[in-house]
Amino acid sequence: MALSHITPDYHAELGIAPDASAKAIKDAYHKMARRHHPDHNPDDPEAADRFKAVHEAYAVLRDTPLRAV
């Protein structure tokens, strides 16, 4: 049995509503990126993974055509 591809919930990753404005998306990204940056969490081996997930969410949501999909 093949596993289906599960699309990440980018809005949840950034802690914002699905109808968030571009400014709210950017502000949430900066807040979450600072919180999860590996340099700020040197003793947390999962910090880099969380930081990458936040960056991926922002990369998709800041691109208006991708956000509409």
PQR file with spaces between the fields and no chain letter, atoms N, CA, C, O and H, PARSE charges and radii, in Angstrom:
ATOM       1  N    MET     1       0.844   -1.182    0.000 -0.4000 1.5000
ATOM       2  CA   MET     1       0.000    0.000    0.000 -0.0000 2.0000
ATOM       3  C    MET     1       0.886    1.242    0.000  0.5500 1.7000
ATOM       4  O    MET     1       1.763    1.382    0.853 -0.5500 1.4000
ATOM       5  N    ALA     2       0.663    2.126   -0.938 -0.4000 1.5000
ATOM       6  CA   ALA     2       1.454    3.345   -1.042 -0.0000 2.0000
ATOM       7  C    ALA     2       0.895    4.424   -0.125  0.5500 1.7000
ATOM       8  O    ALA     2      -0.317    4.561    0.038 -0.5500 1.4000
ATOM       9  H    ALA     2      -0.049    2.012   -1.631  0.4000 1.0000
ATOM      10  N    LEU     3       1.798    5.176    0.462 -0.4000 1.5000
ATOM      11  CA   LEU     3       1.379    6.286    1.305 -0.0000 2.0000
ATOM      12  C    LEU     3       1.047    7.482    0.426  0.5500 1.7000
ATOM      13  O    LEU     3       1.758    7.776   -0.535 -0.5500 1.4000
ATOM      14  H    LEU     3       2.783    5.064    0.329  0.4000 1.0000
ATOM      15  N    SER     4      -0.014    8.152    0.754 -0.4000 1.5000
ATOM      16  CA   SER     4      -0.362    9.346   -0.010 -0.0000 2.0000
ATOM      17  C    SER     4       0.511   10.506    0.453  0.5500 1.7000
ATOM      18  O    SER     4       0.966   10.543    1.596 -0.5500 1.4000
ATOM      19  H    SER     4      -0.592    7.913    1.534  0.4000 1.0000
ATOM      20  N    HIS     5       0.731   11.433   -0.440 -0.4000 1.5000
ATOM      21  CA   HIS     5       1.514   12.620   -0.107 -0.0000 2.0000
ATOM      22  C    HIS     5       0.651   13.546    0.742  0.5500 1.7000
ATOM      23  O    HIS     5      -0.452   13.917    0.342 -0.5500 1.4000
ATOM      24  H    HIS     5       0.362   11.402   -1.368  0.4000 1.0000
ATOM      25  N    ILE     6       1.146   13.905    1.884 -0.4000 1.5000
ATOM      26  CA   ILE     6       0.411   14.797    2.778 -0.0000 2.0000
ATOM      27  C    ILE     6       0.995   16.200    2.652  0.5500 1.7000
ATOM      28  O    ILE     6       2.185   16.408    2.888 -0.5500 1.4000
ATOM      29  H    ILE     6       2.042   13.603    2.208  0.4000 1.0000
ATOM      30  N    THR     7       0.157   17.149    2.283 -0.4000 1.5000
ATOM      31  CA   THR     7       0.585   18.526    2.145 -0.0000 2.0000
ATOM      32  C    THR     7       0.672   19.163    3.525  0.5500 1.7000
ATOM      33  O    THR     7      -0.283   19.094    4.299 -0.5500 1.4000
ATOM      34  H    THR     7      -0.809   16.979    2.092  0.4000 1.0000
ATOM      35  N    PRO     8       1.801   19.782    3.841 -0.5600 1.5000
ATOM      36  CA   PRO     8       1.924   20.428    5.144  0.2800 2.0000
ATOM      37  C    PRO     8       0.962   21.608    5.267  0.5500 1.7000
ATOM      38  O    PRO     8       0.607   22.244    4.274 -0.5500 1.4000
ATOM      39  N    ASP     9       0.556   21.883    6.477 -0.4000 1.5000
ATOM      40  CA   ASP     9      -0.303   23.037    6.739 -0.0000 2.0000
ATOM      41  C    ASP     9       0.605   24.221    7.053  0.5500 1.7000
ATOM      42  O    ASP     9       1.002   24.428    8.199 -0.5500 1.4000
ATOM      43  H    ASP     9       0.844   21.366    7.284  0.4000 1.0000
ATOM      44  N    TYR    10       0.925   24.984    6.032 -0.4000 1.5000
ATOM      45  CA   TYR    10       1.868   26.082    6.184 -0.0000 2.0000
ATOM      46  C    TYR    10       1.343   27.173    7.111  0.5500 1.7000
ATOM      47  O    TYR    10       2.115   27.797    7.839 -0.5500 1.4000
ATOM      48  H    TYR    10       0.602   24.816    5.100  0.4000 1.0000
ATOM      49  N    HIS    11       0.057   27.398    7.085 -0.4000 1.5000
ATOM      50  CA   HIS    11      -0.508   28.413    7.974 -0.0000 2.0000
ATOM      51  C    HIS    11      -0.320   28.009    9.429  0.5500 1.7000
ATOM      52  O    HIS    11       0.041   28.839   10.264 -0.5500 1.4000
ATOM      53  H    HIS    11      -0.570   26.891    6.494  0.4000 1.0000
ATOM      54  N    ALA    12      -0.560   26.755    9.732 -0.4000 1.5000
ATOM      55  CA   ALA    12      -0.380   26.268   11.098 -0.0000 2.0000
ATOM      56  C    ALA    12       1.087   26.329   11.500  0.5500 1.7000
ATOM      57  O    ALA    12       1.407   26.621   12.653 -0.5500 1.4000
ATOM      58  H    ALA    12      -0.853   26.081    9.053  0.4000 1.0000
ATOM      59  N    GLU    13       1.969   26.058   10.563 -0.4000 1.5000
ATOM      60  CA   GLU    13       3.409   26.104   10.845 -0.0000 2.0000
ATOM      61  C    GLU    13       3.827   27.490   11.331  0.5500 1.7000
ATOM      62  O    GLU    13       4.684   27.623   12.205 -0.5500 1.4000
ATOM      63  H    GLU    13       1.709   25.821    9.627  0.4000 1.0000
ATOM      64  N    LEU    14       3.206   28.523   10.748 -0.4000 1.5000
ATOM      65  CA   LEU    14       3.518   29.898   11.146 -0.0000 2.0000
ATOM      66  C    LEU    14       2.571   30.429   12.219  0.5500 1.7000
ATOM      67  O    LEU    14       2.763   31.532   12.731 -0.5500 1.4000
ATOM      68  H    LEU    14       2.510   28.415   10.038  0.4000 1.0000
ATOM      69  N    GLY    15       1.559   29.652   12.554 -0.4000 1.5000
ATOM      70  CA   GLY    15       0.622   30.072   13.589 -0.0000 2.0000
ATOM      71  C    GLY    15      -0.282   31.215   13.150  0.5500 1.7000
ATOM      72  O    GLY    15      -0.579   32.114   13.937 -0.5500 1.4000
ATOM      73  H    GLY    15       1.402   28.756   12.138  0.4000 1.0000
ATOM      74  N    ILE    16      -0.716   31.182   11.901 -0.4000 1.5000
ATOM      75  CA   ILE    16      -1.560   32.250   11.371 -0.0000 2.0000
ATOM      76  C    ILE    16      -2.836   31.665   10.769  0.5500 1.7000
ATOM      77  O    ILE    16      -2.917   30.467   10.498 -0.5500 1.4000
ATOM      78  H    ILE    16      -0.474   30.452   11.261  0.4000 1.0000
ATOM      79  N    ALA    17      -3.814   32.515   10.569 -0.4000 1.5000
ATOM      80  CA   ALA    17      -5.081   32.111    9.962 -0.0000 2.0000
ATOM      81  C    ALA    17      -4.898   31.957    8.449  0.5500 1.7000
ATOM      82  O    ALA    17      -4.023   32.595    7.863 -0.5500 1.4000
ATOM      83  H    ALA    17      -3.749   33.488   10.789  0.4000 1.0000
ATOM      84  N    PRO    18      -5.715   31.116    7.817 -0.5600 1.5000
ATOM      85  CA   PRO    18      -5.611   30.939    6.364  0.2800 2.0000
ATOM      86  C    PRO    18      -5.848   32.224    5.561  0.5500 1.7000
ATOM      87  O    PRO    18      -5.384   32.334    4.426 -0.5500 1.4000
ATOM      88  N    ASP    19      -6.551   33.176    6.129 -0.4000 1.5000
ATOM      89  CA   ASP    19      -6.806   34.421    5.406 -0.0000 2.0000
ATOM      90  C    ASP    19      -5.872   35.550    5.849  0.5500 1.7000
ATOM      91  O    ASP    19      -6.206   36.724    5.689 -0.5500 1.4000
ATOM      92  H    ASP    19      -6.928   33.087    7.051  0.4000 1.0000
ATOM      93  N    ALA    20      -4.722   35.210    6.396 -0.4000 1.5000
ATOM      94  CA   ALA    20      -3.770   36.211    6.890 -0.0000 2.0000
ATOM      95  C    ALA    20      -3.245   37.066    5.738  0.5500 1.7000
ATOM      96  O    ALA    20      -3.085   36.599    4.611 -0.5500 1.4000
ATOM      97  H    ALA    20      -4.451   34.256    6.526  0.4000 1.0000
ATOM      98  N    SER    21      -2.987   38.310    6.053 -0.4000 1.5000
ATOM      99  CA   SER    21      -2.447   39.231    5.050 -0.0000 2.0000
ATOM     100  C    SER    21      -0.965   38.945    4.818  0.5500 1.7000
ATOM     101  O    SER    21      -0.336   38.205    5.574 -0.5500 1.4000
ATOM     102  H    SER    21      -3.117   38.689    6.969  0.4000 1.0000
ATOM     103  N    ALA    22      -0.424   39.541    3.768 -0.4000 1.5000
ATOM     104  CA   ALA    22       0.992   39.368    3.462 -0.0000 2.0000
ATOM     105  C    ALA    22       1.858   39.882    4.611  0.5500 1.7000
ATOM     106  O    ALA    22       2.889   39.287    4.926 -0.5500 1.4000
ATOM     107  H    ALA    22      -0.935   40.142    3.153  0.4000 1.0000
ATOM     108  N    LYS    23       1.445   40.974    5.230 -0.4000 1.5000
ATOM     109  CA   LYS    23       2.196   41.527    6.365 -0.0000 2.0000
ATOM     110  C    LYS    23       2.152   40.576    7.555  0.5500 1.7000
ATOM     111  O    LYS    23       3.168   40.379    8.222 -0.5500 1.4000
ATOM     112  H    LYS    23       0.608   41.457    4.974  0.4000 1.0000
ATOM     113  N    ALA    24       1.003   39.989    7.828 -0.4000 1.5000
ATOM     114  CA   ALA    24       0.875   39.043    8.939 -0.0000 2.0000
ATOM     115  C    ALA    24       1.731   37.802    8.698  0.5500 1.7000
ATOM     116  O    ALA    24       2.321   37.260    9.632 -0.5500 1.4000
ATOM     117  H    ALA    24       0.178   40.149    7.286  0.4000 1.0000
ATOM     118  N    ILE    25       1.796   37.359    7.453 -0.4000 1.5000
ATOM     119  CA   ILE    25       2.629   36.203    7.100 -0.0000 2.0000
ATOM     120  C    ILE    25       4.096   36.532    7.351  0.5500 1.7000
ATOM     121  O    ILE    25       4.825   35.744    7.954 -0.5500 1.4000
ATOM     122  H    ILE    25       1.317   37.800    6.695  0.4000 1.0000
ATOM     123  N    LYS    26       4.520   37.697    6.886 -0.4000 1.5000
ATOM     124  CA   LYS    26       5.913   38.102    7.056 -0.0000 2.0000
ATOM     125  C    LYS    26       6.263   38.263    8.535  0.5500 1.7000
ATOM     126  O    LYS    26       7.318   37.806    8.974 -0.5500 1.4000
ATOM     127  H    LYS    26       3.928   38.337    6.397  0.4000 1.0000
ATOM     128  N    ASP    27       5.392   38.906    9.300 -0.4000 1.5000
ATOM     129  CA   ASP    27       5.639   39.114   10.729 -0.0000 2.0000
ATOM     130  C    ASP    27       5.720   37.786   11.474  0.5500 1.7000
ATOM     131  O    ASP    27       6.585   37.601   12.331 -0.5500 1.4000
ATOM     132  H    ASP    27       4.535   39.278    8.944  0.4000 1.0000
ATOM     133  N    ALA    28       4.820   36.865   11.146 -0.4000 1.5000
ATOM     134  CA   ALA    28       4.825   35.556   11.797 -0.0000 2.0000
ATOM     135  C    ALA    28       6.092   34.788   11.443  0.5500 1.7000
ATOM     136  O    ALA    28       6.675   34.116   12.294 -0.5500 1.4000
ATOM     137  H    ALA    28       4.118   37.016   10.450  0.4000 1.0000
ATOM     138  N    TYR    29       6.515   34.887   10.195 -0.4000 1.5000
ATOM     139  CA   TYR    29       7.751   34.209    9.786 -0.0000 2.0000
ATOM     140  C    TYR    29       8.940   34.714   10.591  0.5500 1.7000
ATOM     141  O    TYR    29       9.720   33.919   11.115 -0.5500 1.4000
ATOM     142  H    TYR    29       6.042   35.433    9.504  0.4000 1.0000
ATOM     143  N    HIS    30       9.081   36.023   10.689 -0.4000 1.5000
ATOM     144  CA   HIS    30      10.222   36.583   11.417 -0.0000 2.0000
ATOM     145  C    HIS    30      10.205   36.160   12.885  0.5500 1.7000
ATOM     146  O    HIS    30      11.249   35.850   13.460 -0.5500 1.4000
ATOM     147  H    HIS    30       8.448   36.669   10.262  0.4000 1.0000
ATOM     148  N    LYS    31       9.049   36.150   13.468 -0.4000 1.5000
ATOM     149  CA   LYS    31       8.922   35.736   14.868 -0.0000 2.0000
ATOM     150  C    LYS    31       9.319   34.268   15.048  0.5500 1.7000
ATOM     151  O    LYS    31      10.087   33.931   15.950 -0.5500 1.4000
ATOM     152  H    LYS    31       8.202   36.402   13.001  0.4000 1.0000
ATOM     153  N    MET    32       8.787   33.398   14.178 -0.4000 1.5000
ATOM     154  CA   MET    32       9.064   31.971   14.303 -0.0000 2.0000
ATOM     155  C    MET    32      10.511   31.651   13.918  0.5500 1.7000
ATOM     156  O    MET    32      11.122   30.764   14.516 -0.5500 1.4000
ATOM     157  H    MET    32       8.164   33.672   13.446  0.4000 1.0000
ATOM     158  N    ALA    33      11.064   32.352   12.937 -0.4000 1.5000
ATOM     159  CA   ALA    33      12.446   32.111   12.523 -0.0000 2.0000
ATOM     160  C    ALA    33      13.404   32.457   13.656  0.5500 1.7000
ATOM     161  O    ALA    33      14.359   31.722   13.907 -0.5500 1.4000
ATOM     162  H    ALA    33      10.568   33.072   12.452  0.4000 1.0000
ATOM     163  N    ARG    34      13.158   33.561   14.336 -0.4000 1.5000
ATOM     164  CA   ARG    34      14.004   33.924   15.486 -0.0000 2.0000
ATOM     165  C    ARG    34      13.879   32.882   16.585  0.5500 1.7000
ATOM     166  O    ARG    34      14.880   32.482   17.180 -0.5500 1.4000
ATOM     167  H    ARG    34      12.381   34.158   14.132  0.4000 1.0000
ATOM     168  N    ARG    35      12.664   32.444   16.858 -0.4000 1.5000
ATOM     169  CA   ARG    35      12.414   31.498   17.942 -0.0000 2.0000
ATOM     170  C    ARG    35      13.093   30.152   17.684  0.5500 1.7000
ATOM     171  O    ARG    35      13.614   29.530   18.610 -0.5500 1.4000
ATOM     172  H    ARG    35      11.851   32.769   16.376  0.4000 1.0000
ATOM     173  N    HIS    36      13.087   29.701   16.426 -0.4000 1.5000
ATOM     174  CA   HIS    36      13.570   28.365   16.121 -0.0000 2.0000
ATOM     175  C    HIS    36      14.944   28.320   15.455  0.5500 1.7000
ATOM     176  O    HIS    36      15.391   27.249   15.042 -0.5500 1.4000
ATOM     177  H    HIS    36      12.664   30.206   15.673  0.4000 1.0000
ATOM     178  N    HIS    37      15.616   29.455   15.345 -0.4000 1.5000
ATOM     179  CA   HIS    37      16.922   29.483   14.684 -0.0000 2.0000
ATOM     180  C    HIS    37      17.916   28.614   15.455  0.5500 1.7000
ATOM     181  O    HIS    37      18.022   28.726   16.676 -0.5500 1.4000
ATOM     182  H    HIS    37      15.253   30.325   15.680  0.4000 1.0000
ATOM     183  N    PRO    38      18.647   27.747   14.745 -0.5600 1.5000
ATOM     184  CA   PRO    38      19.599   26.845   15.408  0.2800 2.0000
ATOM     185  C    PRO    38      20.655   27.574   16.247  0.5500 1.7000
ATOM     186  O    PRO    38      21.102   27.045   17.265 -0.5500 1.4000
ATOM     187  N    ASP    39      21.052   28.763   15.839 -0.4000 1.5000
ATOM     188  CA   ASP    39      22.041   29.513   16.621 -0.0000 2.0000
ATOM     189  C    ASP    39      21.492   29.940   17.977  0.5500 1.7000
ATOM     190  O    ASP    39      22.254   30.117   18.928 -0.5500 1.4000
ATOM     191  H    ASP    39      20.689   29.193   15.013  0.4000 1.0000
ATOM     192  N    HIS    40      20.196   30.103   18.070 -0.4000 1.5000
ATOM     193  CA   HIS    40      19.566   30.489   19.337 -0.0000 2.0000
ATOM     194  C    HIS    40      19.214   29.276   20.185  0.5500 1.7000
ATOM     195  O    HIS    40      18.864   29.417   21.357 -0.5500 1.4000
ATOM     196  H    HIS    40      19.577   29.958   17.298  0.4000 1.0000
ATOM     197  N    ASN    41      19.304   28.085   19.599 -0.4000 1.5000
ATOM     198  CA   ASN    41      18.964   26.837   20.283 -0.0000 2.0000
ATOM     199  C    ASN    41      20.080   25.808   20.083  0.5500 1.7000
ATOM     200  O    ASN    41      19.832   24.744   19.517 -0.5500 1.4000
ATOM     201  H    ASN    41      19.589   27.972   18.647  0.4000 1.0000
ATOM     202  N    PRO    42      21.296   26.102   20.533 -0.5600 1.5000
ATOM     203  CA   PRO    42      22.418   25.200   20.247  0.2800 2.0000
ATOM     204  C    PRO    42      22.285   23.816   20.894  0.5500 1.7000
ATOM     205  O    PRO    42      22.883   22.854   20.413 -0.5500 1.4000
ATOM     206  N    ASP    43      21.517   23.708   21.967 -0.4000 1.5000
ATOM     207  CA   ASP    43      21.363   22.428   22.650 -0.0000 2.0000
ATOM     208  C    ASP    43      20.157   21.633   22.167  0.5500 1.7000
ATOM     209  O    ASP    43      19.866   20.565   22.705 -0.5500 1.4000
ATOM     210  H    ASP    43      21.032   24.490   22.358  0.4000 1.0000
ATOM     211  N    ASP    44      19.456   22.138   21.165 -0.4000 1.5000
ATOM     212  CA   ASP    44      18.256   21.470   20.654 -0.0000 2.0000
ATOM     213  C    ASP    44      18.536   20.915   19.260  0.5500 1.7000
ATOM     214  O    ASP    44      18.601   21.677   18.295 -0.5500 1.4000
ATOM     215  H    ASP    44      19.693   23.006   20.728  0.4000 1.0000
ATOM     216  N    PRO    45      18.703   19.601   19.143 -0.5600 1.5000
ATOM     217  CA   PRO    45      19.021   19.029   17.831  0.2800 2.0000
ATOM     218  C    PRO    45      17.884   19.148   16.810  0.5500 1.7000
ATOM     219  O    PRO    45      18.129   19.005   15.612 -0.5500 1.4000
ATOM     220  N    GLU    46      16.671   19.400   17.244 -0.4000 1.5000
ATOM     221  CA   GLU    46      15.531   19.521   16.328 -0.0000 2.0000
ATOM     222  C    GLU    46      15.293   20.959   15.868  0.5500 1.7000
ATOM     223  O    GLU    46      14.419   21.203   15.036 -0.5500 1.4000
ATOM     224  H    GLU    46      16.472   19.516   18.217  0.4000 1.0000
ATOM     225  N    ALA    47      16.055   21.904   16.395 -0.4000 1.5000
ATOM     226  CA   ALA    47      15.854   23.317   16.053 -0.0000 2.0000
ATOM     227  C    ALA    47      16.045   23.556   14.556  0.5500 1.7000
ATOM     228  O    ALA    47      15.279   24.305   13.949 -0.5500 1.4000
ATOM     229  H    ALA    47      16.765   21.705   17.070  0.4000 1.0000
ATOM     230  N    ALA    48      17.043   22.937   13.964 -0.4000 1.5000
ATOM     231  CA   ALA    48      17.300   23.144   12.533 -0.0000 2.0000
ATOM     232  C    ALA    48      16.131   22.645   11.690  0.5500 1.7000
ATOM     233  O    ALA    48      15.767   23.282   10.702 -0.5500 1.4000
ATOM     234  H    ALA    48      17.665   22.329   14.456  0.4000 1.0000
ATOM     235  N    ASP    49      15.541   21.519   12.067 -0.4000 1.5000
ATOM     236  CA   ASP    49      14.391   20.998   11.320 -0.0000 2.0000
ATOM     237  C    ASP    49      13.186   21.923   11.432  0.5500 1.7000
ATOM     238  O    ASP    49      12.497   22.169   10.442 -0.5500 1.4000
ATOM     239  H    ASP    49      15.836   21.001   12.870  0.4000 1.0000
ATOM     240  N    ARG    50      12.931   22.432   12.624 -0.4000 1.5000
ATOM     241  CA   ARG    50      11.809   23.368   12.809 -0.0000 2.0000
ATOM     242  C    ARG    50      12.060   24.651   12.027  0.5500 1.7000
ATOM     243  O    ARG    50      11.144   25.194   11.410 -0.5500 1.4000
ATOM     244  H    ARG    50      13.491   22.232   13.429  0.4000 1.0000
ATOM     245  N    PHE    51      13.295   25.134   12.053 -0.4000 1.5000
ATOM     246  CA   PHE    51      13.644   26.345   11.313 -0.0000 2.0000
ATOM     247  C    PHE    51      13.415   26.136    9.817  0.5500 1.7000
ATOM     248  O    PHE    51      12.877   27.017    9.148 -0.5500 1.4000
ATOM     249  H    PHE    51      14.039   24.693   12.555  0.4000 1.0000
ATOM     250  N    LYS    52      13.814   24.986    9.289 -0.4000 1.5000
ATOM     251  CA   LYS    52      13.612   24.687    7.868 -0.0000 2.0000
ATOM     252  C    LYS    52      12.128   24.619    7.526  0.5500 1.7000
ATOM     253  O    LYS    52      11.717   25.081    6.462 -0.5500 1.4000
ATOM     254  H    LYS    52      14.251   24.269    9.833  0.4000 1.0000
ATOM     255  N    ALA    53      11.329   24.053    8.409 -0.4000 1.5000
ATOM     256  CA   ALA    53       9.886   23.960    8.169 -0.0000 2.0000
ATOM     257  C    ALA    53       9.251   25.347    8.132  0.5500 1.7000
ATOM     258  O    ALA    53       8.391   25.617    7.295 -0.5500 1.4000
ATOM     259  H    ALA    53      11.662   23.678    9.274  0.4000 1.0000
ATOM     260  N    VAL    54       9.673   26.219    9.033 -0.4000 1.5000
ATOM     261  CA   VAL    54       9.158   27.592    9.056 -0.0000 2.0000
ATOM     262  C    VAL    54       9.563   28.318    7.783  0.5500 1.7000
ATOM     263  O    VAL    54       8.761   29.044    7.196 -0.5500 1.4000
ATOM     264  H    VAL    54      10.373   26.000    9.714  0.4000 1.0000
ATOM     265  N    HIS    55      10.805   28.126    7.355 -0.4000 1.5000
ATOM     266  CA   HIS    55      11.277   28.785    6.136 -0.0000 2.0000
ATOM     267  C    HIS    55      10.501   28.281    4.907  0.5500 1.7000
ATOM     268  O    HIS    55      10.134   29.066    4.033 -0.5500 1.4000
ATOM     269  H    HIS    55      11.457   27.536    7.832  0.4000 1.0000
ATOM     270  N    GLU    56      10.260   26.979    4.851 -0.4000 1.5000
ATOM     271  CA   GLU    56       9.493   26.416    3.736 -0.0000 2.0000
ATOM     272  C    GLU    56       8.072   26.991    3.711  0.5500 1.7000
ATOM     273  O    GLU    56       7.556   27.340    2.649 -0.5500 1.4000
ATOM     274  H    GLU    56      10.558   26.341    5.561  0.4000 1.0000
ATOM     275  N    ALA    57       7.453   27.085    4.878 -0.4000 1.5000
ATOM     276  CA   ALA    57       6.100   27.639    4.964 -0.0000 2.0000
ATOM     277  C    ALA    57       6.081   29.071    4.438  0.5500 1.7000
ATOM     278  O    ALA    57       5.190   29.448    3.676 -0.5500 1.4000
ATOM     279  H    ALA    57       7.872   26.801    5.741  0.4000 1.0000
ATOM     280  N    TYR    58       7.059   29.860    4.845 -0.4000 1.5000
ATOM     281  CA   TYR    58       7.116   31.255    4.397 -0.0000 2.0000
ATOM     282  C    TYR    58       7.379   31.331    2.895  0.5500 1.7000
ATOM     283  O    TYR    58       6.788   32.162    2.206 -0.5500 1.4000
ATOM     284  H    TYR    58       7.783   29.554    5.464  0.4000 1.0000
ATOM     285  N    ALA    59       8.254   30.479    2.387 -0.4000 1.5000
ATOM     286  CA   ALA    59       8.571   30.495    0.961 -0.0000 2.0000
ATOM     287  C    ALA    59       7.325   30.240    0.120  0.5500 1.7000
ATOM     288  O    ALA    59       7.157   30.842   -0.940 -0.5500 1.4000
ATOM     289  H    ALA    59       8.735   29.804    2.947  0.4000 1.0000
ATOM     290  N    VAL    60       6.461   29.359    0.583 -0.4000 1.5000
ATOM     291  CA   VAL    60       5.231   29.061   -0.150 -0.0000 2.0000
ATOM     292  C    VAL    60       4.203   30.174    0.034  0.5500 1.7000
ATOM     293  O    VAL    60       3.603   30.634   -0.938 -0.5500 1.4000
ATOM     294  H    VAL    60       6.597   28.869    1.444  0.4000 1.0000
ATOM     295  N    LEU    61       4.001   30.604    1.268 -0.4000 1.5000
ATOM     296  CA   LEU    61       2.934   31.575    1.538 -0.0000 2.0000
ATOM     297  C    LEU    61       3.247   32.986    1.045  0.5500 1.7000
ATOM     298  O    LEU    61       2.324   33.760    0.788 -0.5500 1.4000
ATOM     299  H    LEU    61       4.489   30.230    2.057  0.4000 1.0000
ATOM     300  N    ARG    62       4.512   33.334    0.908 -0.4000 1.5000
ATOM     301  CA   ARG    62       4.824   34.679    0.418 -0.0000 2.0000
ATOM     302  C    ARG    62       4.633   34.787   -1.080  0.5500 1.7000
ATOM     303  O    ARG    62       4.514   35.889   -1.614 -0.5500 1.4000
ATOM     304  H    ARG    62       5.261   32.706    1.117  0.4000 1.0000
ATOM     305  N    ASP    63       4.601   33.645   -1.769 -0.4000 1.5000
ATOM     306  CA   ASP    63       4.411   33.593   -3.219 -0.0000 2.0000
ATOM     307  C    ASP    63       2.911   33.503   -3.495  0.5500 1.7000
ATOM     308  O    ASP    63       2.320   32.432   -3.359 -0.5500 1.4000
ATOM     309  H    ASP    63       4.698   32.749   -1.335  0.4000 1.0000
ATOM     310  N    THR    64       2.306   34.599   -3.875 -0.4000 1.5000
ATOM     311  CA   THR    64       0.857   34.673   -4.022 -0.0000 2.0000
ATOM     312  C    THR    64       0.276   33.574   -4.915  0.5500 1.7000
ATOM     313  O    THR    64      -0.735   32.985   -4.531 -0.5500 1.4000
ATOM     314  H    THR    64       2.787   35.469   -3.985  0.4000 1.0000
ATOM     315  N    PRO    65       0.849   33.260   -6.082 -0.5600 1.5000
ATOM     316  CA   PRO    65       0.274   32.154   -6.878  0.2800 2.0000
ATOM     317  C    PRO    65       0.330   30.801   -6.157  0.5500 1.7000
ATOM     318  O    PRO    65      -0.615   30.017   -6.245 -0.5500 1.4000
ATOM     319  N    LEU    66       1.415   30.528   -5.454 -0.4000 1.5000
ATOM     320  CA   LEU    66       1.489   29.268   -4.705 -0.0000 2.0000
ATOM     321  C    LEU    66       0.504   29.253   -3.542  0.5500 1.7000
ATOM     322  O    LEU    66      -0.073   28.213   -3.225 -0.5500 1.4000
ATOM     323  H    LEU    66       2.182   31.165   -5.382  0.4000 1.0000
ATOM     324  N    ARG    67       0.317   30.392   -2.917 -0.4000 1.5000
ATOM     325  CA   ARG    67      -0.587   30.488   -1.779 -0.0000 2.0000
ATOM     326  C    ARG    67      -2.014   30.168   -2.193  0.5500 1.7000
ATOM     327  O    ARG    67      -2.786   29.641   -1.391 -0.5500 1.4000
ATOM     328  H    ARG    67       0.786   31.236   -3.175  0.4000 1.0000
ATOM     329  N    ALA    68      -2.373   30.477   -3.424 -0.4000 1.5000
ATOM     330  CA   ALA    68      -3.744   30.248   -3.898 -0.0000 2.0000
ATOM     331  C    ALA    68      -4.037   28.781   -4.161  0.5500 1.7000
ATOM     332  O    ALA    68      -5.200   28.388   -4.246 -0.5500 1.4000
ATOM     333  H    ALA    68      -1.746   30.905   -4.075  0.4000 1.0000
ATOM     334  N    VAL    69      -2.999   27.968   -4.291 -0.4000 1.5000
ATOM     335  CA   VAL    69      -3.185   26.544   -4.613 -0.0000 2.0000
ATOM     336  C    VAL    69      -3.687   25.786   -3.421  0.5500 1.7000
ATOM     337  O    VAL    69      -3.901   24.577   -3.503 -0.5500 1.4000
ATOM     338  H    VAL    69      -2.054   28.287   -4.223  0.4000 1.0000
